[in-house]
Amino acid sequence: MKRLFTLAIIGLLLAGATATALAAHNFVIDNRGSHLVAAIQISGVNRRKWGPNLLRARLRGNYHTSFSIGEGCMEDVLVTYANRHQTTTANFNTCKFNLQLNY
């Protein structure tokens, strides 16, 4: 009985850690460059399929935007500029850092 109780407690702790890792968090993109950003898409690391465009409107230079995302912290980020130039940032920690664009 004691062992079953211990396993139940461990299971609850692991479930709590997983819920914390998947909790929604803010992710900020700071466009410090001069080019207009047309699309921002994220994907789990090495998933090969990009999510939808997170931008509601294009992001001008010297402006920033933020998103509430409910995925994990480690993401790949694809930025597409209005001139069709693209940059990819791999293994980016969206929970701890703001992404700064300099193009």
C-alpha positions as CSV (number, residue, x, y, z in Angstrom):
1,M,0.0,0.0,0.0
2,K,2.9,2.3,0.9
3,R,4.5,1.6,-2.5
4,L,1.2,2.4,-4.3
5,F,1.0,5.7,-2.5
6,T,4.6,6.6,-3.4
7,L,4.0,5.8,-7.1
8,A,0.8,7.9,-7.0
9,I,2.7,10.9,-5.6
10,I,5.5,10.5,-8.2
11,G,2.9,10.3,-10.9
12,L,1.2,13.6,-9.7
13,L,4.6,15.3,-9.6
14,L,5.5,14.2,-13.1
15,A,2.0,15.3,-14.4
16,G,2.5,18.7,-12.7
17,A,5.9,19.1,-14.3
18,T,4.5,18.3,-17.7
19,A,1.6,20.7,-17.3
20,T,4.0,23.5,-16.3
21,A,6.1,22.8,-19.4
22,L,3.1,22.9,-21.7
23,A,1.4,26.0,-20.0
24,A,0.7,29.0,-22.2
25,H,3.4,31.6,-22.1
26,N,4.2,34.9,-23.8
27,F,6.6,34.9,-26.7
28,V,7.9,38.3,-27.9
29,I,9.3,39.2,-31.3
30,D,11.3,42.4,-31.5
31,N,11.8,43.7,-35.1
32,R,15.0,45.8,-34.7
33,G,15.7,45.6,-38.5
34,S,14.3,47.8,-41.2
35,H,12.4,45.2,-43.2
36,L,8.7,44.5,-42.9
37,V,7.8,41.0,-41.4
38,A,4.9,39.3,-43.2
39,A,4.7,36.0,-41.3
40,I,6.0,34.3,-38.2
41,Q,5.5,30.6,-37.8
42,I,6.6,28.2,-35.1
43,S,7.1,24.5,-35.0
44,G,8.3,22.0,-32.5
45,V,12.0,21.3,-32.9
46,N,12.7,19.2,-36.0
47,R,9.0,18.6,-36.7
48,R,9.2,19.7,-40.4
49,K,5.7,21.2,-40.4
50,W,5.2,24.9,-39.7
51,G,2.2,26.2,-37.8
52,P,0.0,29.0,-39.1
53,N,1.1,32.6,-39.4
54,L,0.9,34.1,-35.9
55,L,0.9,37.7,-37.2
56,R,-2.5,39.5,-37.5
57,A,-0.8,42.4,-39.4
58,R,2.7,43.0,-40.8
59,L,5.4,43.9,-38.3
60,R,7.3,47.1,-39.2
61,G,10.9,47.8,-38.1
62,N,11.4,49.1,-34.6
63,Y,8.2,47.5,-33.4
64,H,7.5,44.4,-31.4
65,T,4.6,42.0,-31.0
66,S,3.8,39.2,-28.5
67,F,1.9,35.9,-28.7
68,S,0.5,33.6,-26.1
69,I,1.6,30.1,-27.1
70,G,0.7,26.9,-25.4
71,E,3.3,24.7,-26.8
72,G,6.6,23.7,-25.3
73,C,9.4,26.1,-24.8
74,M,11.9,24.8,-27.3
75,E,10.7,25.8,-30.8
76,D,11.9,26.4,-34.3
77,V,10.9,29.9,-35.6
78,L,10.4,30.8,-39.3
79,V,10.3,34.5,-40.1
80,T,9.1,35.5,-43.6
81,Y,9.7,39.1,-44.7
82,A,7.5,41.1,-47.1
83,N,10.3,40.7,-49.8
84,R,10.1,36.9,-49.3
85,H,13.4,36.6,-47.5
86,Q,13.2,34.0,-44.8
87,T,15.2,33.3,-41.7
88,T,14.9,30.2,-39.4
89,T,16.0,30.1,-35.8
90,A,16.3,26.6,-34.5
91,N,16.0,25.3,-31.0
92,F,14.9,28.7,-29.6
93,N,13.6,28.9,-26.0
94,T,10.4,30.9,-26.3
95,C,9.9,30.7,-22.5
96,K,13.1,32.5,-21.6
97,F,14.0,34.8,-24.4
98,N,12.6,37.4,-26.8
99,L,13.5,36.8,-30.4
100,Q,15.3,39.9,-31.9
101,L,15.2,40.3,-35.7
102,N,17.9,42.4,-37.3
103,Y,17.2,42.1,-41.0
